[in-house]
Amino acid sequence: MTFIWAFIIAGIFCAIGQIILDNTKYTPGHITSLFTVLGALLAFFGLYDNLISLGGGGATTIISNFGYMLYEGALDGYNKIGILGIFSGMLTKSSVAIVGSIIAASLVALFFKPKD
């Protein structure tokens, strides 16, 4: 059942993104930023934890999870250090995703050449 919920949750996010892309003048960059902020807002209201417990990987592999991780890291930093912990803690939970993206992009750039 977890696989079905993961598919449904990720599918809903993707469908919303596709609807926005098809019906507005927003670019994929705008939609990425929108979903990152949406993930942080859902985390702020305590809803993203419910999505993760319900859908597992369906909620943790999409871009809104990056906003969730930024929020959770900032909140942990604030609880440990105070106001300065917001800035120092923000990237602690999301650093693995950032480094993984950089490594993947570097490997793709090594093996593929862009079209002119």
C-alpha positions, 0 to 999 in steps of 0.5 A: 500500500505504501507504493500506491500512496507514494505514487499518488502523492508524487503524481499529484505534485507532478500533475499540479506542476504540469497544470501550472506549466501548461496554463501559465507563463511560468518556467520550470525554474519558477515551478521549482521555486514554487514547490520548494517554498510550498514544501517549507510552508507545508513543513511550517504547518506540520503537514509535510510530516504527514505526507512523508509518513503516508507516502514515504518516497513519494514525498521525499524524492520530489522538489518540495522535500528540499523546502521541507529539509531547509525548514527542518534544518533551520528549525533545528539550528534555531533550537540549538543555537538561537537566531544565528542557528537558522542560517547555519542549520539551514543546509545541514539536512539538505547538504547531501542532496546538494552535493549529490546534485553537483556530483551528478551534474559534473558526471553528466557534463563529463560524458555528454556534450551540449547541442549548439 
